[in-house]
Amino acid sequence: MIAKSPADKNALGQRMLQLGPYSVNMEHRVMGQAAAVHEKEAELFYVIEGVGTIVTGGKLVEEKRTNEANLTGTSIQGGVTKKISKGDWVLVPEGVPHQIPNVEGAITVMSLHLLR
């Protein structure tokens, strides 16, 4: 999946595994993403390769509802910023804003959505 990802654009939500209510996706990013909140699921990220910055917590800027359980925003105000790289794990609890606004070249992460 990584080898097939485009070198010049984001490739999001490529399903790696679906088991019951859980799903594992591969996300390849060459540029930042919008901020998100999942109201009914936690999200566990594992960095497969690359380096980037993740912001968690705070408040969504220009918040919009995308469906009954998810919100998006242009950015996060007042969150905590952390540099992430290959081998790092990040758990984002349900209801917590999160965003990978910056990448250094490219970053590929595995995201596991944990429904309650």
A tleap script that builds the chain and sets N, CA, C and O, in Angstrom:
source leaprc.protein.ff14SB
mol = sequence {
  NMET ILE ALA LYS SER PRO ALA ASP LYS ASN
  ALA LEU GLY GLN ARG MET LEU GLN LEU GLY
  PRO TYR SER VAL ASN MET GLU HIE ARG VAL
  MET GLY GLN ALA ALA ALA VAL HIE GLU LYS
  GLU ALA GLU LEU PHE TYR VAL ILE GLU GLY
  VAL GLY THR ILE VAL THR GLY GLY LYS LEU
  VAL GLU GLU LYS ARG THR ASN GLU ALA ASN
  LEU THR GLY THR SER ILE GLN GLY GLY VAL
  THR LYS LYS ILE SER LYS GLY ASP TRP VAL
  LEU VAL PRO GLU GLY VAL PRO HIE GLN ILE
  PRO ASN VAL GLU GLY ALA ILE THR VAL MET
  SER LEU HIE LEU LEU CARG
}
set mol.1.N position { 0.824 -1.196 0.000 }
set mol.1.CA position { 0.000 0.000 0.000 }
set mol.1.C position { 0.865 1.256 0.000 }
set mol.1.O position { 0.559 2.226 -0.693 }
set mol.2.N position { 1.938 1.236 0.772 }
set mol.2.CA position { 2.817 2.404 0.835 }
set mol.2.C position { 3.442 2.660 -0.531 }
set mol.2.O position { 3.474 3.799 -0.996 }
set mol.3.N position { 3.937 1.612 -1.171 }
set mol.3.CA position { 4.579 1.761 -2.479 }
set mol.3.C position { 3.610 2.296 -3.528 }
set mol.3.O position { 4.031 2.979 -4.461 }
set mol.4.N position { 2.324 2.000 -3.391 }
set mol.4.CA position { 1.327 2.445 -4.357 }
set mol.4.C position { 0.777 3.838 -4.061 }
set mol.4.O position { 0.021 4.383 -4.864 }
set mol.5.N position { 1.144 4.420 -2.925 }
set mol.5.CA position { 0.653 5.751 -2.566 }
set mol.5.C position { 1.279 6.806 -3.471 }
set mol.5.O position { 2.465 6.713 -3.787 }
set mol.6.N position { 0.510 7.806 -3.895 }
set mol.6.CA position { 1.067 8.850 -4.754 }
set mol.6.C position { 2.120 9.658 -4.003 }
set mol.6.O position { 1.978 9.928 -2.810 }
set mol.7.N position { 3.164 10.034 -4.708 }
set mol.7.CA position { 4.258 10.777 -4.078 }
set mol.7.C position { 3.918 12.242 -3.868 }
set mol.7.O position { 4.567 12.917 -3.069 }
set mol.8.N position { 2.907 12.748 -4.575 }
set mol.8.CA position { 2.644 14.184 -4.566 }
set mol.8.C position { 1.320 14.599 -3.943 }
set mol.8.O position { 0.964 15.776 -3.991 }
set mol.9.N position { 0.564 13.637 -3.344 }
set mol.9.CA position { -0.688 14.025 -2.702 }
set mol.9.C position { -1.017 13.056 -1.569 }
set mol.9.O position { -0.474 11.954 -1.490 }
set mol.10.N position { -1.921 13.496 -0.698 }
set mol.10.CA position { -2.347 12.663 0.419 }
set mol.10.C position { -3.164 11.480 -0.084 }
set mol.10.O position { -3.958 11.612 -1.016 }
set mol.11.N position { -2.961 10.321 0.544 }
set mol.11.CA position { -3.761 9.127 0.274 }
set mol.11.C position { -4.324 8.696 1.625 }
set mol.11.O position { -3.615 8.096 2.433 }
set mol.12.N position { -5.587 9.001 1.867 }
set mol.12.CA position { -6.179 8.796 3.180 }
set mol.12.C position { -7.167 7.646 3.178 }
set mol.12.O position { -7.829 7.376 2.175 }
set mol.13.N position { -7.256 6.973 4.314 }
set mol.13.CA position { -8.299 5.988 4.528 }
set mol.13.C position { -8.198 4.722 3.703 }
set mol.13.O position { -9.222 4.115 3.391 }
set mol.14.N position { -6.989 4.304 3.338 }
set mol.14.CA position { -6.843 3.043 2.627 }
set mol.14.C position { -6.995 1.905 3.638 }
set mol.14.O position { -6.148 1.733 4.514 }
set mol.15.N position { -8.065 1.137 3.518 }
set mol.15.CA position { -8.406 0.098 4.494 }
set mol.15.C position { -7.371 -1.024 4.489 }
set mol.15.O position { -7.099 -1.635 3.456 }
set mol.16.N position { -6.797 -1.281 5.674 }
set mol.16.CA position { -5.856 -2.381 5.835 }
set mol.16.C position { -6.552 -3.602 6.426 }
set mol.16.O position { -6.229 -4.739 6.083 }
set mol.17.N position { -7.530 -3.350 7.336 }
set mol.17.CA position { -8.183 -4.442 8.046 }
set mol.17.C position { -9.518 -3.955 8.586 }
set mol.17.O position { -9.627 -2.826 9.066 }
set mol.18.N position { -10.523 -4.799 8.508 }
set mol.18.CA position { -11.831 -4.512 9.111 }
set mol.18.C position { -12.211 -5.744 9.919 }
set mol.18.O position { -12.315 -6.840 9.368 }
set mol.19.N position { -12.418 -5.573 11.215 }
set mol.19.CA position { -12.791 -6.682 12.082 }
set mol.19.C position { -13.854 -6.183 13.046 }
set mol.19.O position { -13.558 -5.426 13.971 }
set mol.20.N position { -15.093 -6.608 12.828 }
set mol.20.CA position { -16.194 -6.158 13.673 }
set mol.20.C position { -16.346 -4.649 13.603 }
set mol.20.O position { -16.389 -4.075 12.515 }
set mol.21.N position { -16.428 -4.008 14.755 }
set mol.21.CA position { -16.592 -2.553 14.728 }
set mol.21.C position { -15.276 -1.799 14.556 }
set mol.21.O position { -15.274 -0.569 14.523 }
set mol.22.N position { -14.158 -2.513 14.445 }
set mol.22.CA position { -12.846 -1.866 14.362 }
set mol.22.C position { -12.369 -1.821 12.919 }
set mol.22.O position { -12.633 -2.729 12.130 }
set mol.23.N position { -11.662 -0.751 12.592 }
set mol.23.CA position { -11.060 -0.661 11.268 }
set mol.23.C position { -9.646 -0.104 11.407 }
set mol.23.O position { -9.371 0.739 12.261 }
set mol.24.N position { -8.774 -0.590 10.560 }
set mol.24.CA position { -7.391 -0.123 10.519 }
set mol.24.C position { -7.154 0.426 9.117 }
set mol.24.O position { -7.383 -0.262 8.123 }
set mol.25.N position { -6.694 1.667 9.050 }
set mol.25.CA position { -6.442 2.325 7.772 }
set mol.25.C position { -4.996 2.763 7.684 }
set mol.25.O position { -4.341 3.000 8.698 }
set mol.26.N position { -4.500 2.871 6.444 }
set mol.26.CA position { -3.211 3.471 6.209 }
set mol.26.C position { -3.466 4.867 5.662 }
set mol.26.O position { -4.307 5.057 4.784 }
set mol.27.N position { -2.738 5.834 6.184 }
set mol.27.CA position { -2.863 7.212 5.722 }
set mol.27.C position { -1.478 7.709 5.358 }
set mol.27.O position { -0.577 7.723 6.196 }
set mol.28.N position { -1.307 8.117 4.112 }
set mol.28.CA position { -0.033 8.646 3.624 }
set mol.28.C position { -0.232 10.130 3.366 }
set mol.28.O position { -1.145 10.521 2.639 }
set mol.29.N position { 0.615 10.951 3.957 }
set mol.29.CA position { 0.449 12.406 3.845 }
set mol.29.C position { 1.730 13.067 3.345 }
set mol.29.O position { 2.831 12.749 3.795 }
set mol.30.N position { 1.561 13.987 2.411 }
set mol.30.CA position { 2.672 14.811 1.956 }
set mol.30.C position { 2.434 16.271 2.317 }
set mol.30.O position { 3.294 17.127 2.108 }
set mol.31.N position { 1.244 16.541 2.865 }
set mol.31.CA position { 0.908 17.885 3.338 }
set mol.31.C position { -0.043 17.729 4.521 }
set mol.31.O position { -0.567 16.642 4.761 }
set mol.32.N position { -0.259 18.790 5.239 }
set mol.32.CA position { -1.134 18.750 6.406 }
set mol.32.C position { -2.564 18.383 6.070 }
set mol.32.O position { -2.945 18.285 4.903 }
set mol.33.N position { -3.338 18.185 7.106 }
set mol.33.CA position { -4.738 17.786 6.981 }
set mol.33.C position { -5.609 18.741 7.767 }
set mol.33.O position { -5.108 19.553 8.545 }
set mol.34.N position { -6.901 18.645 7.568 }
set mol.34.CA position { -7.852 19.389 8.392 }
set mol.34.C position { -7.877 18.768 9.788 }
set mol.34.O position { -7.477 17.617 9.964 }
set mol.35.N position { -8.337 19.515 10.762 }
set mol.35.CA position { -8.491 19.002 12.123 }
set mol.35.C position { -9.781 18.192 12.206 }
set mol.35.O position { -10.709 18.411 11.428 }
set mol.36.N position { -9.835 17.251 13.154 }
set mol.36.CA position { -11.013 16.392 13.282 }
set mol.36.C position { -11.308 16.074 14.738 }
set mol.36.O position { -10.433 16.138 15.602 }
set mol.37.N position { -12.569 15.728 14.983 }
set mol.37.CA position { -13.016 15.181 16.262 }
set mol.37.C position { -13.912 13.997 15.940 }
set mol.37.O position { -14.848 14.117 15.150 }
set mol.38.N position { -13.622 12.845 16.559 }
set mol.38.CA position { -14.487 11.672 16.449 }
set mol.38.C position { -15.219 11.552 17.784 }
set mol.38.O position { -14.602 11.231 18.800 }
set mol.39.N position { -16.507 11.803 17.791 }
set mol.39.CA position { -17.266 11.854 19.042 }
set mol.39.C position { -17.555 10.480 19.643 }
set mol.39.O position { -17.817 10.386 20.842 }
set mol.40.N position { -17.512 9.413 18.842 }
set mol.40.CA position { -17.871 8.085 19.340 }
set mol.40.C position { -16.758 7.051 19.218 }
set mol.40.O position { -17.004 5.859 19.400 }
set mol.41.N position { -15.526 7.494 18.909 }
set mol.41.CA position { -14.428 6.548 18.799 }
set mol.41.C position { -13.107 7.219 19.116 }
set mol.41.O position { -12.893 8.395 18.823 }
set mol.42.N position { -12.228 6.439 19.722 }
set mol.42.CA position { -10.849 6.866 19.921 }
set mol.42.C position { -10.084 6.502 18.653 }
set mol.42.O position { -10.545 5.680 17.862 }
set mol.43.N position { -8.923 7.109 18.461 }
set mol.43.CA position { -8.098 6.782 17.306 }
set mol.43.C position { -6.664 6.582 17.773 }
set mol.43.O position { -6.092 7.433 18.455 }
set mol.44.N position { -6.094 5.444 17.395 }
set mol.44.CA position { -4.722 5.105 17.752 }
set mol.44.C position { -3.881 5.178 16.487 }
set mol.44.O position { -4.141 4.462 15.519 }
set mol.45.N position { -2.872 6.045 16.496 }
set mol.45.CA position { -1.978 6.204 15.350 }
set mol.45.C position { -0.654 5.502 15.628 }
set mol.45.O position { -0.135 5.554 16.743 }
set mol.46.N position { -0.112 4.840 14.598 }
set mol.46.CA position { 1.242 4.302 14.637 }
set mol.46.C position { 1.961 4.861 13.418 }
set mol.46.O position { 1.475 4.723 12.295 }
set mol.47.N position { 3.121 5.494 13.629 }
set mol.47.CA position { 3.870 6.079 12.520 }
set mol.47.C position { 4.718 4.981 11.875 }
set mol.47.O position { 5.655 4.465 12.484 }
set mol.48.N position { 4.376 4.634 10.638 }
set mol.48.CA position { 5.088 3.602 9.887 }
set mol.48.C position { 6.405 4.153 9.355 }
set mol.48.O position { 7.448 3.508 9.457 }
set mol.49.N position { 6.344 5.356 8.787 }
set mol.49.CA position { 7.568 6.010 8.306 }
set mol.49.C position { 7.328 7.506 8.198 }
set mol.49.O position { 6.192 7.957 8.052 }
set mol.50.N position { 8.410 8.268 8.270 }
set mol.50.CA position { 8.336 9.704 8.111 }
set mol.50.C position { 8.297 10.463 9.426 }
set mol.50.O position { 8.360 9.883 10.509 }
set mol.51.N position { 8.191 11.788 9.295 }
set mol.51.CA position { 8.208 12.704 10.434 }
set mol.51.C position { 7.138 13.767 10.209 }
set mol.51.O position { 6.933 14.234 9.089 }
set mol.52.N position { 6.468 14.137 11.282 }
set mol.52.CA position { 5.461 15.189 11.200 }
set mol.52.C position { 5.167 15.765 12.564 }
set mol.52.O position { 5.857 15.467 13.539 }
set mol.53.N position { 4.150 16.582 12.628 }
set mol.53.CA position { 3.706 17.203 13.870 }
set mol.53.C position { 2.235 16.867 14.063 }
set mol.53.O position { 1.440 16.973 13.130 }
set mol.54.N position { 1.875 16.460 15.282 }
set mol.54.CA position { 0.467 16.222 15.607 }
set mol.54.C position { 0.052 17.218 16.684 }
set mol.54.O position { 0.819 17.513 17.600 }
set mol.55.N position { -1.152 17.725 16.566 }
set mol.55.CA position { -1.730 18.619 17.564 }
set mol.55.C position { -2.958 17.919 18.130 }
set mol.55.O position { -3.803 17.441 17.373 }
set mol.56.N position { -3.064 17.856 19.458 }
set mol.56.CA position { -4.227 17.243 20.108 }
set mol.56.C position { -4.767 18.181 21.179 }
set mol.56.O position { -4.046 19.009 21.736 }
set mol.57.N position { -6.056 18.025 21.448 }
set mol.57.CA position { -6.697 18.864 22.461 }
set mol.57.C position { -7.121 20.195 21.881 }
set mol.57.O position { -7.181 20.361 20.663 }
set mol.58.N position { -7.412 21.136 22.745 }
set mol.58.CA position { -7.821 22.459 22.295 }
set mol.58.C position { -9.229 22.479 21.720 }
set mol.58.O position { -10.092 21.694 22.114 }
set mol.59.N position { -9.442 23.397 20.775 }
set mol.59.CA position { -10.768 23.607 20.179 }
set mol.59.C position { -10.642 23.735 18.673 }
set mol.59.O position { -9.714 24.370 18.171 }
set mol.60.N position { -11.587 23.124 17.947 }
set mol.60.CA position { -11.597 23.243 16.488 }
set mol.60.C position { -11.883 24.680 16.062 }
set mol.60.O position { -12.728 25.351 16.655 }
set mol.61.N position { -11.186 25.144 15.046 }
set mol.61.CA position { -11.426 26.447 14.431 }
set mol.61.C position { -12.311 26.222 13.210 }
set mol.61.O position { -12.051 25.318 12.416 }
set mol.62.N position { -13.351 27.032 13.052 }
set mol.62.CA position { -14.317 26.913 11.954 }
set mol.62.C position { -14.920 25.505 11.919 }
set mol.62.O position { -14.928 24.842 10.882 }
set mol.63.N position { -15.414 25.076 13.053 }
set mol.63.CA position { -15.977 23.727 13.220 }
set mol.63.C position { -17.182 23.485 12.311 }
set mol.63.O position { -18.066 24.332 12.186 }
set mol.64.N position { -17.194 22.297 11.674 }
set mol.64.CA position { -18.323 21.872 10.841 }
set mol.64.C position { -18.610 20.403 11.140 }
set mol.64.O position { -17.688 19.620 11.370 }
set mol.65.N position { -19.870 20.035 11.135 }
set mol.65.CA position { -20.257 18.633 11.332 }
set mol.65.C position { -20.188 17.925 9.988 }
set mol.65.O position { -20.759 18.398 9.005 }
set mol.66.N position { -19.483 16.780 9.939 }
set mol.66.CA position { -19.393 15.997 8.704 }
set mol.66.C position { -20.401 14.856 8.674 }
set mol.66.O position { -20.851 14.454 7.601 }
set mol.67.N position { -20.756 14.335 9.839 }
set mol.67.CA position { -21.804 13.314 9.966 }
set mol.67.C position { -22.235 13.261 11.426 }
set mol.67.O position { -21.841 14.126 12.208 }
set mol.68.N position { -23.034 12.267 11.813 }
set mol.68.CA position { -23.583 12.242 13.173 }
set mol.68.C position { -22.525 12.038 14.254 }
set mol.68.O position { -22.818 12.245 15.432 }
set mol.69.N position { -21.314 11.641 13.895 }
set mol.69.CA position { -20.309 11.351 14.918 }
set mol.69.C position { -18.966 12.035 14.701 }
set mol.69.O position { -18.029 11.785 15.460 }
set mol.70.N position { -18.841 12.899 13.679 }
set mol.70.CA position { -17.551 13.511 13.375 }
set mol.70.C position { -17.684 14.996 13.066 }
set mol.70.O position { -18.662 15.450 12.472 }
set mol.71.N position { -16.670 15.729 13.488 }
set mol.71.CA position { -16.557 17.160 13.218 }
set mol.71.C position { -15.217 17.420 12.540 }
set mol.71.O position { -14.264 16.666 12.734 }
set mol.72.N position { -15.143 18.488 11.745 }
set mol.72.CA position { -13.874 18.913 11.173 }
set mol.72.C position { -13.693 20.402 11.424 }
set mol.72.O position { -14.641 21.110 11.763 }
set mol.73.N position { -12.471 20.861 11.253 }
set mol.73.CA position { -12.156 22.268 11.385 }
set mol.73.C position { -10.907 22.575 10.582 }
set mol.73.O position { -10.190 21.666 10.164 }
set mol.74.N position { -10.648 23.848 10.366 }
set mol.74.CA position { -9.473 24.239 9.593 }
set mol.74.C position { -8.186 24.071 10.378 }
set mol.74.O position { -7.123 23.853 9.797 }
set mol.75.N position { -8.279 24.173 11.711 }
set mol.75.CA position { -7.102 24.029 12.576 }
set mol.75.C position { -7.581 23.842 14.013 }
set mol.75.O position { -8.777 23.717 14.275 }
set mol.76.N position { -6.618 23.826 14.936 }
set mol.76.CA position { -6.914 23.682 16.364 }
set mol.76.C position { -6.336 24.876 17.105 }
set mol.76.O position { -5.190 25.266 16.882 }
set mol.77.N position { -7.128 25.442 17.974 }
set mol.77.CA position { -6.677 26.551 18.812 }
set mol.77.C position { -6.432 26.013 20.213 }
set mol.77.O position { -7.307 25.377 20.802 }
set mol.78.N position { -5.229 26.270 20.753 }
set mol.78.CA position { -4.931 25.909 22.134 }
set mol.78.C position { -4.578 24.459 22.379 }
set mol.78.O position { -4.608 24.023 23.530 }
set mol.79.N position { -4.245 23.689 21.355 }
set mol.79.CA position { -3.882 22.288 21.541 }
set mol.79.C position { -2.424 22.105 21.930 }
set mol.79.O position { -1.667 23.071 22.034 }
set mol.80.N position { -2.043 20.849 22.145 }
set mol.80.CA position { -0.668 20.487 22.472 }
set mol.80.C position { -0.009 19.946 21.207 }
set mol.80.O position { -0.550 19.055 20.553 }
set mol.81.N position { 1.160 20.485 20.863 }
set mol.81.CA position { 1.888 20.092 19.659 }
set mol.81.C position { 3.027 19.146 20.028 }
set mol.81.O position { 3.761 19.375 20.989 }
set mol.82.N position { 3.160 18.055 19.222 }
set mol.82.CA position { 4.219 17.079 19.471 }
set mol.82.C position { 4.771 16.596 18.137 }
set mol.82.O position { 4.016 16.303 17.210 }
set mol.83.N position { 6.094 16.515 18.048 }
set mol.83.CA position { 6.730 15.957 16.855 }
set mol.83.C position { 6.610 14.438 16.926 }
set mol.83.O position { 6.845 13.842 17.977 }
set mol.84.N position { 6.241 13.804 15.794 }
set mol.84.CA position { 6.129 12.349 15.752 }
set mol.84.C position { 6.990 11.814 14.614 }
set mol.84.O position { 7.203 12.489 13.607 }
set mol.85.N position { 7.483 10.583 14.794 }
set mol.85.CA position { 8.322 9.960 13.767 }
set mol.85.C position { 8.183 8.443 13.832 }
set mol.85.O position { 7.501 7.905 14.705 }
set mol.86.N position { 8.829 7.775 12.911 }
set mol.86.CA position { 8.736 6.323 12.763 }
set mol.86.C position { 8.834 5.620 14.118 }
set mol.86.O position { 9.753 5.858 14.902 }
set mol.87.N position { 7.841 4.734 14.368 }
set mol.87.CA position { 7.809 3.953 15.599 }
set mol.87.C position { 6.970 4.551 16.712 }
set mol.87.O position { 6.708 3.877 17.709 }
set mol.88.N position { 6.542 5.799 16.570 }
set mol.88.CA position { 5.733 6.442 17.616 }
set mol.88.C position { 4.281 5.969 17.557 }
set mol.88.O position { 3.736 5.700 16.487 }
set mol.89.N position { 3.673 5.878 18.743 }
set mol.89.CA position { 2.244 5.591 18.907 }
set mol.89.C position { 1.603 6.812 19.544 }
set mol.89.O position { 2.185 7.408 20.451 }
set mol.90.N position { 0.407 7.201 19.086 }
set mol.90.CA position { -0.332 8.312 19.676 }
set mol.90.C position { -1.788 7.876 19.818 }
set mol.90.O position { -2.426 7.492 18.838 }
set mol.91.N position { -2.310 7.938 21.046 }
set mol.91.CA position { -3.713 7.619 21.290 }
set mol.91.C position { -4.485 8.926 21.461 }
set mol.91.O position { -4.149 9.750 22.311 }
set mol.92.N position { -5.524 9.105 20.644 }
set mol.92.CA position { -6.394 10.276 20.736 }
set mol.92.C position { -7.745 9.786 21.242 }
set mol.92.O position { -8.461 9.104 20.509 }
set mol.93.N position { -8.114 10.122 22.490 }
set mol.93.CA position { -9.400 9.677 23.029 }
set mol.93.C position { -10.578 10.257 22.238 }
set mol.93.O position { -10.446 11.283 21.571 }
set mol.94.N position { -11.717 9.591 22.321 }
set mol.94.CA position { -12.914 10.097 21.652 }
set mol.94.C position { -13.224 11.501 22.145 }
set mol.94.O position { -13.014 11.821 23.315 }
set mol.95.N position { -13.725 12.331 21.243 }
set mol.95.CA position { -14.097 13.696 21.591 }
set mol.95.C position { -12.954 14.686 21.638 }
set mol.95.O position { -13.178 15.858 21.940 }
set mol.96.N position { -11.719 14.252 21.346 }
set mol.96.CA position { -10.553 15.138 21.425 }
set mol.96.C position { -10.153 15.596 20.016 }
set mol.96.O position { -9.932 14.762 19.137 }
set mol.97.N position { -10.060 16.910 19.797 }
set mol.97.CA position { -9.589 17.396 18.497 }
set mol.97.C position { -8.172 16.903 18.207 }
set mol.97.O position { -7.344 16.802 19.112 }
set mol.98.N position { -7.900 16.597 16.935 }
set mol.98.CA position { -6.555 16.188 16.537 }
set mol.98.C position { -6.303 16.566 15.087 }
set mol.98.O position { -7.228 16.689 14.284 }
set mol.99.N position { -5.024 16.748 14.773 }
set mol.99.CA position { -4.640 17.192 13.438 }
set mol.99.C position { -3.153 16.919 13.240 }
set mol.99.O position { -2.355 17.079 14.163 }
set mol.100.N position { -2.790 16.507 12.032 }
set mol.100.CA position { -1.387 16.452 11.632 }
set mol.100.C position { -1.210 17.594 10.634 }
set mol.100.O position { -1.387 17.402 9.431 }
set mol.101.N position { -0.856 18.800 11.139 }
set mol.101.CA position { -0.828 19.967 10.256 }
set mol.101.C position { 0.430 20.089 9.408 }
set mol.101.O position { 0.423 20.756 8.373 }
set mol.102.N position { 1.514 19.444 9.848 }
set mol.102.CA position { 2.784 19.582 9.137 }
set mol.102.C position { 3.471 18.234 9.007 }
set mol.102.O position { 3.467 17.431 9.940 }
set mol.103.N position { 4.061 17.990 7.841 }
set mol.103.CA position { 4.880 16.810 7.627 }
set mol.103.C position { 6.209 17.255 7.038 }
set mol.103.O position { 6.290 18.276 6.355 }
set mol.104.N position { 7.249 16.478 7.311 }
set mol.104.CA position { 8.573 16.758 6.754 }
set mol.104.C position { 8.782 15.807 5.584 }
set mol.104.O position { 9.253 14.685 5.770 }
set mol.105.N position { 8.437 16.246 4.392 }
set mol.105.CA position { 8.516 15.399 3.207 }
set mol.105.C position { 7.242 14.586 3.062 }
set mol.105.O position { 6.362 14.931 2.273 }
set mol.106.N position { 7.146 13.494 3.835 }
set mol.106.CA position { 5.958 12.636 3.822 }
set mol.106.C position { 5.913 11.857 5.124 }
set mol.106.O position { 6.940 11.630 5.764 }
set mol.107.N position { 4.720 11.454 5.506 }
set mol.107.CA position { 4.537 10.618 6.690 }
set mol.107.C position { 3.456 9.587 6.362 }
set mol.107.O position { 2.452 9.896 5.719 }
set mol.108.N position { 3.685 8.371 6.816 }
set mol.108.CA position { 2.698 7.305 6.632 }
set mol.108.C position { 2.341 6.771 8.003 }
set mol.108.O position { 3.219 6.355 8.759 }
set mol.109.N position { 1.054 6.779 8.329 }
set mol.109.CA position { 0.596 6.302 9.627 }
set mol.109.C position { -0.478 5.230 9.447 }
set mol.109.O position { -1.218 5.219 8.463 }
set mol.110.N position { -0.538 4.339 10.419 }
set mol.110.CA position { -1.627 3.382 10.515 }
set mol.110.C position { -2.573 3.970 11.558 }
set mol.110.O position { -2.133 4.361 12.639 }
set mol.111.N position { -3.862 4.035 11.248 }
set mol.111.CA position { -4.823 4.554 12.223 }
set mol.111.C position { -5.850 3.469 12.541 }
set mol.111.O position { -6.487 2.912 11.647 }
set mol.112.N position { -5.992 3.186 13.820 }
set mol.112.CA position { -6.944 2.193 14.303 }
set mol.112.C position { -8.053 2.941 14.997 }
set mol.112.O position { -7.809 3.646 15.976 }
set mol.113.N position { -9.289 2.797 14.498 }
set mol.113.CA position { -10.450 3.443 15.096 }
set mol.113.C position { -11.074 2.485 16.095 }
set mol.113.O position { -11.435 1.361 15.747 }
set mol.114.N position { -11.198 2.932 17.336 }
set mol.114.CA position { -11.693 2.103 18.443 }
set mol.114.C position { -13.057 2.603 18.866 }
set mol.114.O position { -13.167 3.621 19.549 }
set mol.115.N position { -14.096 1.892 18.464 }
set mol.115.CA position { -15.467 2.281 18.802 }
set mol.115.C position { -15.809 1.877 20.221 }
set mol.115.O position { -15.310 0.877 20.737 }
set mol.116.N position { -16.672 2.672 20.847 }
set mol.116.CA position { -17.118 2.248 22.182 }
set mol.116.C position { -18.355 1.432 22.079 }
set mol.116.O position { -18.884 0.983 23.096 }
savepdb mol mol.pdb
quit
